[in-house]
Amino acid sequence: MHYHPKSDLLNNRIILITGAGDGIGREAALTYSRFGAQVILLGRTESKLASVQQEIAAKNLRPAFIYSLDLLTASQQDCQRVADQIAQWVPHLDGVLHNAGLLTDITPMAQIKLQDWMNVMQVNVNATFMLTQALLPLMLKSASSSLVFTTSSVGREGRSGWGAYAVSKFATEGMMQVLAEEHKHTGLRVNCINPGGTRTSMRASAFPDENKDKLKTPADIMPLYLYLMGDDSRRKTGISFDAQPGRKAGPAE
Ligand code: NDP
C-alpha cells in the first residue's frame, strides 16, 4: 500500500495492541507510538513488553502502558480486569489492534490434536472475543475509534494442513463482519488486516525452508496498519484489507 501519512497522524490517539512484544505487533506498537499515539502493550511475555516500553521511552515518545496477559488461559474476568485497569489509566480507547495469534503444527484435519485445536480457538477466537466485549465500552467513548482484527489468506479460502488456524481466521472474519454491521451507525469502525507472508517467528515456524530475504518485514507492511488507525479510514468498516495486495500465498522462493 502506498500511503504516506503525516507524522502527527495518531496524535492524541490511545491504542491497545495485543501481541505487542514481538513480530508484527511489536512493530505496530513502535510505529503507532512514533506517529503520536499513546500505546497500551498487551502480551504474554512481560520482559518483551518491557523492552518495547523502554524503546518508546528512549525515543521520548508518549509513555506506554504494559499489561501482561496469557490469552491461552484468559477468562472473561481476566479480560474485564484488563478493561478496568485501562479505564484507570485513560479515558477512552481510540484503537484496538487484535494481533496476537497462535499457529500450531501444519497437519491434516484428521490428525489435529484436540488440545491444539482448543488452544488455537482459545487464543485466536475466544480470547479475542472476550477482550473485544470487555473493551467495547471504552472504544465507544471515543468519537472515532478503530477496531482491527488480524486475519490470514487461509481465513478466506481453506488450505490443506492449516486446520484450526484457518478455521479460527474464518471466525475472525465473521466476528469483524458482525461487529461492523452492529456498529455502522456509531463512531466505531471494524476491519481486518491480512498481513500476507511477513518475516516473523510465526512465519518461520510455518515455512522453515523458504527464502526469508524475499519476505516483507513487519516495518514494510505498516502503511496499512497506520491507515486503519488514523482518520483517513474513518468511513471504512466491514472490510478485510490486504497489507500486501496481489501477493501469492505460499512460501517465498
Ligand atoms: P509472532 O509469533 O511473531 O508474534 C505473535 C505475538 O502474539 C507475540 O508477541 C506473542 O507473544 C503473542 N502471543 C501469542 N500467543 C499469545 C498468548 N497466548 N497470549 C498473549 N500473547 C500471545 O507472530 P506474527 O507477528 O507473525 O503474527 C501476528 C499476527 O499476524 C497473528 O495474528 C498471525 O496469525 C497473523 N499473520 C501473520 C502472518 C505472517 O506471515 N507473519 C501472515 C498472516 C497472518 P510472545 O512474544 O510471548 O511469544
Boltz pocket constraint, residues with backbone or C-beta under 6 A from the ligand:
constraints:
  - pocket:
      binder: B
      contacts: [[A, 18], [A, 19], [A, 20], [A, 21], [A, 22], [A, 23], [A, 24], [A, 25], [A, 42], [A, 43], [A, 44], [A, 45], [A, 48], [A, 69], [A, 70], [A, 71], [A, 72], [A, 73], [A, 98], [A, 99], [A, 100], [A, 101], [A, 102], [A, 123], [A, 150], [A, 151], [A, 152], [A, 153], [A, 194], [A, 195], [A, 196], [A, 197], [A, 198], [A, 199], [A, 200], [A, 201], [A, 202], [A, 203]]
      max_distance: 6.0
